[in-house]
């Protein structure tokens, strides 16, 4: 997420905030060679859907339906979630 920050003595500057969850999703997509990139808007759009697996499956059905000719949505969602979780846990372990 980007936001502007300014004070009276300094001009506005862009501050990039990293979201570990979002970064882990995008790293999982890269690891699985999926040409996706999620941003905060995508996460907000999916937020009302129950589980993470259901959110990923819903995204697949809405935005990547061509993949459903080759992959089962729930199986691919489970694989993405598994890789994303492993990446996020690794990042947390390195920061401790």
ABEGO torsion letter per residue (X at the ends): XBBBBBBAABBBBBBBBBBAAAAAAAAAAAAAGBBBBBBAAAAAAAAABBBAAAAAAAAAAAAAAAAAAABBAAAAAAAAAAAAAAAAAAAAAAAX
